[in-house]
Amino acid sequence: MNALYFLRPPALAPLQSPYRFSDPSLLPRSRLHPPPPRRSAAALKSPRGFGPSPRKSGKNRKSDKRPGFDEDDDDDEIEDEEDGGGIIPEAVTNRMMRRMGVSIGIPLFVGLLFFPFFYYLKAVAKLDVPSWVPVLVSFFFFGASLLGISYGIVSASWDPLREGSFLGWTEAQRNWPVFWQSLRGGGRLKGK
């Protein structure tokens, strides 16, 4: 047993505090409570497209007096929210999420069902299925599921008062050019 003494880890020295003070109350305040991280004005704005803004607007809104916070940016944000620029209504967001769930879920579920099917063909039915067939089938269905993300967004009616058709083909034909133009143009449309 003593022959393997070199494998035993060395004894650790007791930990010492990097501070010279033994009493934490003697530490400078900056080490006990570091300042909160600074946030830019863009980070303080509410996320666009996911429901109403949590901030109060108008006369009831209190101005923020923190250093580094620009009140002019906040006033511009309130004006943008009042005219509805850039905010997706909650009804449209929910409609998009439902359509995305269906257009992603159905191909994904069918693609996952093919794995036990090919296993059954290979193991139980003793059919010689080439290995490229399950790869090609799963590639097709998982790719269709990936395309379902964009189709779920585009096939939903972007009008909050109109539900749209069952498959959403007419809405998709109307919304595809707007979708591509917003991707190419950097997010904001020139006409709006």
C-alpha positions, 0 to 999 in steps of 0.5 A, a space after each residue: 500500500 505504501 508503494 502507491 504513496 505518489 498517487 495520493 493527492 497532497 494535503 491542501 492548505 487551509 483557505 485564506 481570505 483575500 482580504 486583510 480584515 477578519 471582520 466583514 463590517 470593516 470591509 469597504 462598502 463597495 466590496 460588500 455591495 457591488 453597484 448594480 450593472 448599468 443598463 442602456 436605454 435600449 435594454 430598458 425598453 419593453 420587448 416589442 410584439 409580446 403584449 402591452 407595455 408594462 410601463 405607464 404612459 401619460 400623466 401617471 408616469 413617473 420620470 426615471 431619475 437614474 443616471 445614464 437614463 435619457 428621458 427623450 428616448 422614453 418619450 419617443 417610445 411612448 409616441 411609438 406605442 400610441 400609434 402602434 408602430 412595431 407592436 404585434 397585437 396579442 391576438 395575432 401573436 397567439 394566432 401565429 403561435 398556434 399555427 407554428 405549433 401545428 405546422 411544426 408539430 405534424 411533420 415532426 411527429 410523422 418524422 419521429 413515427 418513421 423511426 419505429 416503422 423502419 425498425 419494425 421493417 428491419 428487425 421484425 419483418 426482416 426486410 433489407 431497408 437501405 440505411 439511406 432511406 430512413 435518413 432521407 425520410 427523416 431529413 424530409 420531415 424534419 426539414 418540413 418541420 423547420 419550414 413550418 416555423 416561417 409558414 406558421 408566421 406567414 399563414 396567420 392573418 396579421 389583422 387582429 380582427 380577422 381570423 383567416 382561412 383554415 390552411 392560411 394559403 391566401 394569407 401566406 400569399 399576401 404576407 410572403 412579400 411583406 415578410 421578405 421585404 422586412 428581412 431584406 430591409 432590416 426590419 422596418 418597412 418603408 411604407 409604414 
